[in-house]
Amino acid sequence: MPAVSDSMIENFQTAFNMLKGGYPEMSFLFIWNAHYLILSLLGGLILLSLLQSMSGFMRRRRMRKDYLPPKRVDKPAQEAAVEIREPEKSDPK
């Protein structure tokens, strides 16, 4: 078993080589020193996906559609069948 190095990059490379070699339990020892990095990256990815789904839901158009009643569609006024004219006023002279 190789010695644990002070460099995280070397430890990850060693752990990856051990995983390829078929020793997953031993490779865990090399990754454990930096497990907080892996957990924070995974947590950040989960948080990012949640925030993106929330922002997609709360977009302006969708929010307007979900929370405001639909607009009323007024039918065009029908034209009168009979045209009404005002009587002509006569000029008194």
N, C-alpha and C positions, 0 to 999 in steps of 0.2 A: 504494500500500500504506500503510495507516495505521501510525502509530508505536506501538511497544510501550509500554504504560502500566505504572505501578508497581502498580496495583490488579489483583488476580487476577480480580475480578468483571468488570471492564471487559475484560480480556484474554479471558475466557471468552465474553463477549457478542460481542466482535469475531470470535473464532474461530467461534462459532455462525453469525454473519451471513455469514462467508466460506464456511462449509460449505453454507449455504442457497444462496449465490450460485454454488456449483460450483467452489470453489477449495480442495480438501482439503489439498493440499501446503502452501499458504500458511497455512492455519489451524493447521497443526501447529506453526508457529513461535510462535504465541501461547499454545498449550497447553504447550509444552515446558518453560517456566519452572516450571510446577506439575505436572510429570509424576509426581513422587513422590507427590503427593496421589491422583492417579488410580490409580497402581499400588498404593498402600496400601489404597485403597477396594476395588479388585478382589481383592486378596489377602485382605482381611478378609471379603469375601463368600464367597470360596472356603473359607476356614478355618471360617466359620460353618456353611456347609452340611456340611462334613466332621464338625464337632463334633455337629451335630444328628443326622446319620445314625448316628454312634457312640453317642450317648446313646439314640437310639431302639432300637438293637440291644441295648444293655446295660440296658434297663429291667428292673426286678425280676422281673416276671412272665415275660418272655421268657427272661431269664437263668436263672431257676429251671427253666423248661421245657427249656432247652437243656443244662443241666449236671447236673441231677438225674435219676435214673432215674424212670420213671413209677411212680405209687403202685399198690400191689397192691390189687386189688378182690377181697375175700373174698366168696365166695358164702354166702348165709345157710345156717345149719345146718339140715339137713332134720330134721323131727320124726320121732321114732321111731314105728314102726307099732304097736309093743307098748308099753304103758305099764307101767313097772316100779314096783312098790310094795314098800315095805319091810314085812316082817312085823310085825304088831302085837305088842307086848310085853304079856304078861299080868301083872296085878298080883298078886303073891303076898300073900295076906292071912291 
